[in-house]
Structure formats: structure tokens, C-alpha cells
Amino acid sequence: MSRQQLPLLLQQLETELRAAALWSAQPPAPDALTSTAPFCCDTLPLEQWLQFILIPRLNALLDGKLPLPTKVAILPLAELVYAERAQQLGALLSVIGEIDQCLNQA
């Protein structure tokens, strides 16, 4: 996978979050976005981190033609967080894995 595929993967991520009813209409409180914990795990559910931090930041890096992160492991956390719904959220987990793979190959 290449950098050129990342915008499509981010669109697929949004589509899967929406399909699973995990897309938020309201943004979290601003202070929730300033957490220093990995994935803002102390202030946000994973789906909000994906929606309000990961997708916008990766899009900003792409738009600015800036370097992308190259050591990414979102899928293991997603598999843990969504373990009870893994079968139902298979497509979501799959696209998260593809994003990991895309970034780790960059």
C-alpha cells in the first residue's frame, strides 16, 4: 500500500464508523482532545479518537505533503476495545488494519 491509498482508507474508515453507528454528531469537549495518553484513552472512546484526532491529523499531513507516522499499531487496541463485537465490526477492524499496514510501509 502507498501514501496515495491512505485518503481512500480514511474515507473507508469514516464509512465503517458511520455504518456501525460509532460516528459522533457532536465533537467532544476541547479538553478531551488534549490528553497526552496514547489514543486519548483516558478521555475519549476509541471511535472518537479515530474520528476527531486520527482522521483529521492524517488528512492534514497528507494535505501538507508532510511525513506520515511509520510505526503505527491501532489494530491491536481496536481488537481489544471491540472484542465483544469483533464479528459485527469486521469491516471496521479490517480497514484499521489496512491503515496500520499502509502507514508502517511508508
C-alpha positions as CSV (number, residue, x, y, z in Angstrom):
1,M,0.0,0.0,0.0
2,S,1.1,3.5,-0.6
3,R,0.6,7.0,0.6
4,Q,-1.8,7.5,-2.3
5,Q,-4.1,4.9,-0.9
6,L,-4.4,6.5,2.5
7,P,-7.1,9.1,1.6
8,L,-9.3,6.2,0.4
9,L,-8.6,4.2,3.5
10,L,-9.6,7.2,5.7
11,Q,-12.8,7.6,3.8
12,Q,-13.5,3.9,4.3
13,L,-12.8,4.3,8.0
14,E,-15.4,7.1,8.2
15,T,-17.9,4.9,6.2
16,E,-17.4,2.0,8.6
17,L,-17.7,4.1,11.7
18,R,-20.9,5.5,10.4
19,A,-22.2,2.1,9.4
20,A,-21.6,0.8,12.9
21,A,-23.3,3.8,14.4
22,L,-20.0,4.9,16.0
23,W,-19.7,8.3,14.3
24,S,-20.5,11.2,16.6
25,A,-22.6,14.1,15.5
26,Q,-21.2,16.2,18.4
27,P,-17.4,16.8,18.9
28,P,-16.0,16.0,22.4
29,A,-15.1,18.8,24.8
30,P,-11.9,20.6,23.8
31,D,-10.1,19.4,26.9
32,A,-10.8,15.8,26.0
33,L,-8.7,16.3,22.8
34,T,-5.6,17.5,24.7
35,S,-4.9,14.2,26.6
36,T,-1.3,13.0,26.5
37,A,-2.3,9.4,27.0
38,P,-2.0,7.1,23.9
39,F,-5.1,7.2,21.8
40,C,-6.6,9.7,24.4
41,C,-7.7,6.5,26.2
42,D,-8.3,8.5,29.4
43,T,-10.7,11.0,27.8
44,L,-12.2,9.5,24.6
45,P,-13.7,6.2,23.4
46,L,-11.6,4.8,20.5
47,E,-14.1,5.7,17.9
48,Q,-14.0,9.4,18.9
49,W,-10.2,9.3,18.8
50,L,-10.4,7.8,15.3
51,Q,-12.9,10.5,14.2
52,F,-11.6,13.6,15.9
53,I,-7.9,13.0,16.0
54,L,-6.6,10.3,13.7
55,I,-8.6,11.2,10.5
56,P,-8.1,15.0,10.7
57,R,-4.4,14.7,11.6
58,L,-3.6,12.2,8.8
59,N,-5.6,14.3,6.3
60,A,-3.6,17.4,7.4
61,L,-0.3,15.6,7.0
62,L,-1.4,14.4,3.5
63,D,-2.6,17.9,2.5
64,G,0.6,19.4,3.7
65,K,2.7,16.7,2.0
66,L,4.3,16.1,5.4
67,P,5.8,12.9,6.6
68,L,3.4,10.3,7.9
69,P,3.9,8.3,11.1
70,T,5.6,5.0,10.3
71,K,5.3,3.0,13.5
72,V,1.6,2.5,13.9
73,A,-0.4,-0.2,15.8
74,I,-4.0,0.9,16.1
75,L,-5.5,-2.6,15.2
76,P,-4.4,-4.3,18.4
77,L,-6.2,-1.7,20.5
78,A,-9.3,-1.8,18.3
79,E,-9.4,-5.6,18.5
80,L,-9.3,-5.3,22.3
81,V,-11.8,-2.5,22.6
82,Y,-14.3,-4.1,20.2
83,A,-13.6,-7.8,21.1
84,E,-17.2,-8.4,22.0
85,R,-18.4,-7.0,18.7
86,A,-15.5,-8.2,16.5
87,Q,-17.7,-10.2,14.2
88,Q,-20.1,-7.3,13.7
89,L,-17.3,-4.8,13.3
90,G,-15.1,-7.0,11.0
91,A,-15.1,-4.4,8.2
92,L,-14.1,-1.6,10.6
93,L,-11.3,-3.7,12.0
94,S,-10.2,-4.6,8.5
95,V,-9.8,-1.0,7.4
96,I,-8.0,-0.1,10.6
97,G,-5.6,-3.0,9.9
98,E,-5.1,-1.6,6.3
99,I,-4.3,1.8,7.7
100,D,-1.8,0.3,10.0
101,Q,-0.2,-1.6,7.2
102,C,-0.2,1.4,4.9
103,L,1.5,3.7,7.4
104,N,4.0,1.0,8.5
105,Q,5.1,0.5,4.9
106,A,5.5,4.2,4.2
